């Protein structure tokens, strides 16, 4: 679920990035079919972009290659409380504190909205045929006439009208919705709203798309030769009627003033369509931004990063695998490994003294006999083996002492991480094609002050 939450966040960012310029550049233009396609394309692009991996096309640093091409263990959190200096506690739940809460909130919101929409759909399907005065099975749709001043609307191949409606004009409008398959657009957007319920831009886009639907239907009615004056008077008359079903193509949907204004507006120039090119650079920016894996580590810290190639040396028997068919395993499993580390690792006193927090990247090789070798720190994001995430020196500390304290804390964190990895007991070695092999690992260790 962490991966789904992260996907929804990325998708919502892309949608906002593409939709907001649309409201400024294209929303008031009169090429309604083009705008409809544009809005649907924005949604589809927002759904597809987070799934596209362009990291191979971007220049990568040795830092990124060292981490991305090797099996990376979940991040170990070493945390102490400054309020109790003698307490040395460790946590091996991964770097998922805020991530877990974010995932839970997202799932609850998604389920509640899905329930609300499904309930509304059931109510709508029951309402359409219930208590009708008469029905008319036309070629393209079935018309249901209800008593009273009902707001006409259409859904899929069903049209609901009131007993006193101007039948010809109303049917022309609702049949236009059906011929253009507007209900399918609405259903599609509703599903995306469930995925991105927290994103205000998807709700704004939904309103924009429904507005375009009405413009298209209005234009279809006027092209049939129906008087614009009579049609506008009907819109004003029906503005007082309401429908309790937000998913339908309602006759009075959208602001009345906007619809009448659009009917009388001068047609936009074809060159105005070129404004759509704004989406190209913005999409490329999103693709490049989402090539990074740092957010994935926070949202789903127990996910292994798949390797892309096998590193070999000059001697075939000394071949080091990034990811063999069977990965090495700490005796007793991953949970036992975290338990062992939690009992043996300590927050370095020098880092504690200077208030240094940071993440250390330690690379090591699990040999054929299960022993640990080639232990060394490797550069993480930022180009250093120890990425300092916080330095809590007092504000009145001289700059030279701050730098000295940060350097000493950085060295202490690195030394402690190396010490613990060196002290680990033998693992169960990895296997590839039935043979025991050497395997390379990267272990991130996060030291954090609470």
C-alpha positions as CSV (number, residue, x, y, z in Angstrom):
1,X,0.0,0.0,0.0
2,X,3.0,2.3,0.5
3,X,3.8,2.0,-3.2
4,X,0.1,2.9,-4.1
5,X,0.2,5.9,-1.8
6,X,3.5,7.1,-3.3
7,X,2.1,6.6,-6.8
8,X,-1.0,8.6,-6.0
9,X,1.1,11.5,-4.6
10,X,3.3,11.5,-7.7
11,X,0.2,11.3,-10.0
12,X,-1.5,14.2,-8.2
13,X,1.7,16.3,-8.6
14,X,1.8,15.7,-12.3
15,X,-2.0,16.4,-12.7
16,X,-1.6,19.7,-10.8
17,X,1.4,20.7,-12.9
18,X,-0.5,20.2,-16.1
19,X,-4.0,21.3,-15.1
20,X,-3.3,24.7,-13.5
21,X,-1.7,26.2,-16.7
22,X,-4.8,24.8,-18.6
23,X,-7.1,27.0,-16.5
24,X,-5.1,30.1,-17.5
25,X,-4.4,29.3,-21.2
26,X,-7.2,27.1,-22.6
27,X,-10.3,27.1,-20.4
28,X,-12.0,30.1,-22.0
29,X,-11.4,29.0,-25.6
30,X,-14.3,27.9,-27.7
31,X,-12.8,24.7,-29.2
32,X,-14.7,22.5,-26.7
33,X,-13.9,19.1,-28.2
34,X,-10.2,20.0,-28.1
35,X,-10.4,21.1,-24.5
36,X,-12.2,17.9,-23.6
37,X,-9.4,15.8,-25.1
38,X,-6.8,18.0,-23.4
39,X,-8.4,17.4,-20.0
40,X,-8.6,13.7,-20.5
41,X,-5.0,13.6,-21.7
42,X,-3.9,15.5,-18.6
43,X,-5.5,12.8,-16.4
44,X,-4.0,9.9,-18.4
45,X,-0.6,11.6,-18.4
46,X,-0.8,12.0,-14.6
47,X,-1.5,8.3,-14.3
48,X,1.2,7.1,-16.7
49,X,4.1,9.4,-15.8
50,X,4.9,8.0,-12.4
51,X,5.2,4.5,-14.0
52,X,7.8,5.6,-16.6
53,X,11.4,5.0,-15.5
54,X,13.7,7.4,-17.3
55,X,16.6,7.0,-14.8
56,X,18.6,5.1,-17.4
57,X,18.4,8.1,-19.8
58,X,19.6,10.5,-17.2
59,X,23.3,10.9,-16.3
60,X,24.0,9.0,-13.2
61,X,26.7,9.6,-10.6
62,X,28.9,6.9,-9.1
63,X,26.8,7.4,-6.0
64,X,23.6,6.4,-7.7
65,X,25.2,3.5,-9.5
66,X,26.7,2.1,-6.3
67,X,23.3,2.1,-4.5
68,X,20.9,1.3,-7.3
69,X,22.8,-1.7,-8.7
70,X,23.2,-3.5,-5.4
71,X,20.6,-5.2,-3.2
72,X,19.9,-2.6,-0.5
73,X,18.7,-3.7,2.9
74,X,16.0,-1.8,4.7
75,X,17.2,1.2,6.6
76,X,18.1,0.6,10.2
77,X,17.1,3.3,12.6
78,X,19.3,3.9,15.7
79,X,17.4,6.4,17.9
80,X,18.1,7.8,21.4
81,X,16.3,10.3,23.5
82,X,18.2,13.4,24.6
83,X,15.9,13.7,27.6
84,X,17.4,10.5,29.1
85,X,21.1,10.6,28.4
86,X,21.8,7.1,29.8
87,X,19.2,5.5,27.5
88,X,20.5,3.8,24.4
89,X,17.7,2.4,22.4
90,X,17.5,1.1,18.9
91,X,14.6,0.7,16.5
92,X,14.5,-1.5,13.5
93,X,11.1,-0.7,12.2
94,X,12.6,1.1,9.2
95,X,12.3,4.7,8.3
96,X,8.5,4.5,8.0
97,X,7.2,6.5,11.0
98,X,5.4,9.3,9.0
99,X,5.1,7.0,6.0
100,X,2.9,4.5,7.8
101,X,0.5,7.2,9.1
102,X,0.4,8.8,5.6
103,X,-0.5,5.4,4.1
104,X,-3.2,4.7,6.7
105,X,-4.8,8.1,6.2
106,X,-4.7,7.7,2.4
107,X,-6.3,4.3,2.5
108,X,-9.1,5.4,4.8
109,X,-9.9,8.4,2.7
110,X,-9.9,6.3,-0.5
111,X,-12.2,3.6,1.0
112,X,-14.6,6.2,2.3
113,X,-14.8,8.1,-1.0
114,X,-15.2,4.8,-2.9
115,X,-18.1,3.8,-0.6
116,X,-19.8,7.2,-1.1
117,X,-19.5,6.9,-4.9
118,X,-20.7,3.3,-5.1
119,X,-23.7,4.2,-2.8
120,X,-24.5,7.2,-5.0
121,X,-24.4,5.0,-8.1
122,X,-26.8,2.5,-6.6
123,X,-29.2,5.2,-5.6
124,X,-29.0,6.7,-9.1
125,X,-29.7,3.4,-10.8
126,X,-32.7,2.8,-8.5
127,X,-34.1,6.3,-9.0
128,X,-34.0,6.4,-12.8
129,X,-36.9,3.8,-13.5
130,X,-38.7,4.3,-10.2
131,X,-42.1,6.1,-10.2
132,X,-42.0,7.0,-13.9
133,X,-45.1,8.4,-15.6
134,X,-44.0,6.8,-18.9
135,X,-40.9,5.5,-20.7
136,X,-39.9,5.8,-24.4
137,X,-37.4,3.4,-25.8
138,X,-35.6,5.4,-28.5
139,X,-32.8,4.1,-30.7
140,X,-30.0,5.8,-28.8
141,X,-31.5,5.9,-25.3
142,X,-34.4,5.2,-23.0
143,X,-36.4,8.2,-21.8
144,X,-37.9,8.1,-18.3
145,X,-40.5,10.8,-17.6
146,X,-40.9,11.7,-13.9
147,X,-43.7,13.8,-12.2
148,X,-42.9,17.3,-11.0
149,X,-40.2,19.8,-11.8
150,X,-37.3,17.3,-12.1
151,X,-34.0,18.6,-13.4
152,X,-33.4,16.7,-16.7
153,X,-30.2,14.6,-16.8
154,X,-28.7,11.7,-18.6
155,X,-26.5,8.8,-17.5
156,X,-25.1,6.3,-20.0
157,X,-28.1,5.4,-22.2
158,X,-30.8,6.7,-19.9
159,X,-32.5,10.1,-19.9
160,X,-34.7,11.5,-17.1
161,X,-37.0,14.4,-17.9
162,X,-39.9,16.1,-16.1
163,X,-43.5,16.0,-17.2
164,X,-43.6,19.7,-18.1
165,X,-40.2,19.9,-19.9
166,X,-39.9,21.1,-23.5
167,X,-39.3,17.7,-24.8
168,X,-37.6,18.4,-28.1
169,X,-35.0,20.9,-26.7
170,X,-34.3,18.8,-23.6
171,X,-33.9,15.6,-25.5
172,X,-31.6,17.2,-28.0
173,X,-29.4,18.4,-25.2
174,X,-29.3,15.0,-23.4
175,X,-28.9,13.0,-26.5
176,X,-25.8,15.1,-27.3
177,X,-24.4,14.0,-24.0
178,X,-25.1,10.4,-24.8
179,X,-23.7,10.5,-28.4
180,X,-20.5,12.1,-27.1
181,X,-20.2,9.4,-24.3
182,X,-19.8,12.1,-21.6
183,X,-20.9,9.6,-18.9
184,X,-17.8,7.5,-19.6
185,X,-15.6,10.6,-19.0
186,X,-17.4,11.2,-15.7
187,X,-17.0,7.6,-14.6
188,X,-13.3,7.7,-15.5
189,X,-12.7,10.9,-13.6
190,X,-14.6,9.5,-10.6
191,X,-12.2,6.6,-10.4
192,X,-9.3,8.9,-10.5
193,X,-10.9,11.0,-7.7
194,X,-10.9,7.9,-5.5
195,X,-7.2,7.5,-6.2
196,X,-6.4,11.2,-5.7
197,X,-9.1,12.2,-3.2
198,X,-6.6,14.5,-1.4
199,X,-5.8,16.5,-4.5
200,X,-7.9,19.6,-5.0
201,X,-6.9,19.8,-8.6
202,X,-8.7,16.6,-9.6
203,X,-11.9,18.0,-8.2
204,X,-11.3,21.3,-10.1
205,X,-10.6,19.3,-13.3
206,X,-13.8,17.3,-12.8
207,X,-15.7,20.6,-12.7
208,X,-13.9,21.9,-15.8
209,X,-14.6,18.7,-17.7
210,X,-18.3,18.8,-16.8
211,X,-18.3,22.4,-17.9
212,X,-16.9,21.4,-21.3
213,X,-19.5,18.7,-21.6
214,X,-22.2,21.3,-21.2
215,X,-20.6,23.5,-23.8
216,X,-20.4,20.7,-26.2
217,X,-24.1,19.7,-25.6
218,X,-25.2,23.4,-25.9
219,X,-23.3,23.8,-29.2
220,X,-25.0,20.6,-30.5
221,X,-28.4,21.9,-29.7
222,X,-27.8,25.2,-31.4
223,X,-26.4,23.6,-34.5
224,X,-29.8,21.7,-34.9
225,X,-31.4,25.1,-35.6
226,X,-33.1,25.5,-32.2
227,X,-33.5,29.2,-31.3
228,X,-30.7,30.4,-29.0
229,X,-33.2,32.7,-27.2
230,X,-35.7,29.9,-26.5
231,X,-32.9,27.6,-25.4
232,X,-31.4,30.2,-23.0
233,X,-34.8,30.9,-21.5
234,X,-35.2,27.2,-20.9
235,X,-31.8,27.2,-19.1
236,X,-32.9,30.0,-16.8
237,X,-36.2,28.2,-16.1
238,X,-34.4,25.0,-15.2
239,X,-31.8,26.7,-13.1
240,X,-34.1,26.4,-10.1
241,X,-34.4,22.6,-10.4
242,X,-31.9,20.4,-8.7
243,X,-30.6,16.8,-9.0
244,X,-29.1,15.0,-6.0
245,X,-26.8,12.9,-8.2
246,X,-23.4,14.6,-8.8
247,X,-22.2,12.0,-11.4
248,X,-24.9,12.6,-14.0
249,X,-24.9,14.9,-17.0
250,X,-27.5,17.3,-15.5
251,X,-29.3,19.8,-17.7
252,X,-28.5,22.7,-15.4
253,X,-24.9,21.7,-14.7
254,X,-22.2,24.4,-14.7
255,X,-22.7,28.1,-14.1
256,X,-25.6,29.5,-16.1
257,X,-23.7,32.7,-16.9
258,X,-20.7,30.9,-18.3
259,X,-22.9,28.7,-20.6
260,X,-24.8,31.7,-22.0
261,X,-21.6,33.6,-22.4
262,X,-19.9,30.8,-24.3
263,X,-22.9,30.5,-26.7
264,X,-22.4,34.1,-27.8
265,X,-18.7,34.2,-27.7
266,X,-16.6,34.7,-30.9
267,X,-15.0,31.5,-32.0
268,X,-11.3,31.1,-30.9
269,X,-8.5,31.1,-33.4
270,X,-7.1,27.8,-34.5
271,X,-3.7,29.1,-33.5
272,X,-4.8,29.2,-29.9
273,X,-4.5,25.4,-29.9
274,X,-0.7,25.8,-29.9
275,X,-1.0,26.8,-26.2
276,X,-1.2,23.1,-25.5
277,X,2.5,22.8,-26.1
278,X,3.1,24.1,-22.5
279,X,2.4,20.5,-21.4
280,X,5.5,19.1,-23.1
281,X,8.3,20.7,-20.9
282,X,6.2,20.2,-17.8
283,X,5.8,16.5,-18.5
284,X,9.6,16.1,-19.1
285,X,10.2,17.9,-15.8
286,X,8.0,15.5,-14.0
287,X,9.6,12.5,-15.6
288,X,13.1,13.7,-14.6
289,X,11.9,14.5,-11.0
290,X,10.4,11.1,-10.4
291,X,13.5,9.2,-11.6
292,X,14.8,9.5,-8.0
293,X,14.2,6.7,-5.6
294,X,14.7,8.6,-2.3
295,X,11.0,9.1,-1.6
296,X,10.3,5.4,-2.3
297,X,12.7,4.5,0.5
298,X,10.8,6.6,3.0
299,X,7.4,5.4,2.0
300,X,8.2,1.7,1.6
301,X,11.5,1.0,3.5
302,X,11.2,-2.8,3.3
303,X,11.4,-2.9,-0.5
304,X,14.5,-4.2,-2.1
305,X,16.0,-2.2,-5.0
306,X,16.5,-4.6,-8.0
307,X,19.9,-4.7,-9.5
308,X,20.6,-4.1,-13.2
309,X,23.9,-5.9,-13.8
310,X,26.4,-8.3,-12.4
311,X,29.8,-7.0,-11.3
312,X,32.7,-9.3,-12.2
313,X,36.4,-9.4,-11.5
314,X,39.2,-10.8,-13.6
315,X,38.8,-14.2,-11.9
316,X,35.5,-16.0,-12.7
317,X,35.6,-17.9,-9.4
318,X,35.8,-14.5,-7.5
319,X,32.7,-13.1,-9.3
320,X,30.7,-10.8,-7.0
321,X,27.0,-10.9,-7.7
322,X,24.7,-7.9,-7.1
323,X,21.6,-10.2,-6.9
324,X,21.9,-13.9,-7.3
325,X,19.0,-16.2,-7.8
326,X,18.9,-17.0,-4.0
327,X,19.9,-14.0,-1.8
328,X,22.2,-14.5,1.2
329,X,20.3,-14.5,4.5
330,X,21.2,-13.7,8.1
331,X,20.9,-16.9,10.1
332,X,17.4,-16.8,11.5
333,X,16.1,-14.4,8.9
334,X,15.8,-10.6,8.6
335,X,13.9,-10.1,11.8
336,X,16.7,-12.0,13.7
337,X,19.3,-9.8,12.0
338,X,17.6,-6.6,13.2
339,X,17.3,-8.1,16.7
340,X,21.0,-8.9,16.8
341,X,22.0,-5.4,15.5
342,X,19.7,-3.7,18.0
343,X,21.5,-5.5,20.9
344,X,25.0,-4.6,19.6
345,X,24.8,-1.1,18.1
346,X,25.1,2.0,20.2
347,X,24.7,5.7,19.4
348,X,28.2,7.1,19.2
349,X,29.0,9.3,22.2
350,X,30.8,11.9,20.1
351,X,27.8,12.2,17.7
352,X,25.5,12.4,20.7
353,X,27.7,15.1,22.3
354,X,27.7,17.3,19.2
355,X,24.0,16.5,18.3
356,X,24.8,15.0,14.9
357,X,22.2,12.9,13.0
358,X,22.8,11.1,9.8
359,X,22.6,8.2,7.5
360,X,25.6,5.9,6.8
361,X,25.8,3.7,3.7
362,X,27.9,0.6,4.4
363,X,28.7,-1.8,1.6
364,X,29.9,-5.4,2.2
365,X,30.2,-8.7,0.6
366,X,28.8,-12.0,1.9
367,X,31.4,-14.6,1.0
368,X,30.8,-18.2,-0.1
369,X,31.3,-19.4,3.5
370,X,28.9,-16.8,4.8
371,X,31.5,-14.5,6.3
372,X,31.4,-10.7,5.9
373,X,34.2,-9.0,3.9
374,X,35.1,-5.9,2.0
375,X,33.3,-3.7,4.5
376,X,33.5,-0.1,3.5
377,X,31.5,3.1,3.5
378,X,30.2,4.3,0.2
379,X,29.0,7.7,-0.9
380,X,25.3,8.2,-0.6
381,X,23.2,11.1,-2.0
382,X,25.2,14.3,-1.6
383,X,28.5,12.5,-2.3
384,X,29.5,11.5,1.2
385,X,29.4,8.2,3.0
386,X,27.7,9.8,5.9
387,X,24.8,12.1,4.9
388,X,24.2,14.4,7.9
389,X,20.5,15.1,8.1
390,X,20.7,17.4,11.2
391,X,23.3,19.1,13.3
392,X,21.8,20.4,16.6
393,X,24.6,22.6,17.8
394,X,23.7,25.6,19.9
395,X,23.3,28.8,18.0
396,X,26.0,30.5,20.0
397,X,28.6,27.9,19.2
398,X,31.4,29.4,17.1
399,X,31.5,28.3,13.5
400,X,34.8,26.5,13.8
401,X,33.5,24.4,16.7
402,X,30.3,23.7,14.7
403,X,32.3,22.4,11.8
404,X,34.6,20.4,14.0
405,X,31.7,18.9,15.9
406,X,29.9,17.9,12.7
407,X,33.1,16.3,11.3
408,X,33.7,14.3,14.5
409,X,30.1,13.2,14.7
410,X,30.2,12.1,11.0
411,X,33.3,10.0,11.7
412,X,31.8,8.5,14.8
413,X,28.6,7.5,13.0
414,X,30.6,5.8,10.2
415,X,33.0,4.0,12.6
416,X,30.0,2.6,14.6
417,X,28.2,1.4,11.5
418,X,31.4,-0.4,10.3
419,X,32.1,-1.9,13.7
420,X,28.6,-3.5,13.9
421,X,28.7,-4.9,10.4
422,X,32.2,-6.4,11.1
423,X,30.9,-8.0,14.3
424,X,28.0,-9.8,12.5
425,X,28.0,-13.6,12.6
426,X,28.2,-15.6,9.4
427,X,25.3,-15.4,7.0
428,X,23.8,-18.2,4.9
429,X,25.5,-17.6,1.6
430,X,23.7,-16.8,-1.7
431,X,23.3,-19.2,-4.6
432,X,23.2,-18.8,-8.3
433,X,22.6,-21.7,-10.8
434,X,23.0,-24.2,-8.0
435,X,26.4,-22.8,-6.8
436,X,27.4,-20.8,-3.8
437,X,28.4,-17.3,-4.8
438,X,29.7,-14.0,-3.3
439,X,27.1,-11.3,-3.0
440,X,27.3,-7.6,-2.5
441,X,25.0,-5.7,-0.2
442,X,24.4,-2.1,0.9
443,X,23.1,-1.4,4.4
444,X,21.8,2.1,5.2
445,X,22.0,2.9,8.9
446,X,20.1,6.0,10.1
447,X,21.2,7.5,13.4
448,X,18.5,9.8,14.8
449,X,18.1,11.9,17.9
450,X,14.6,12.0,19.4
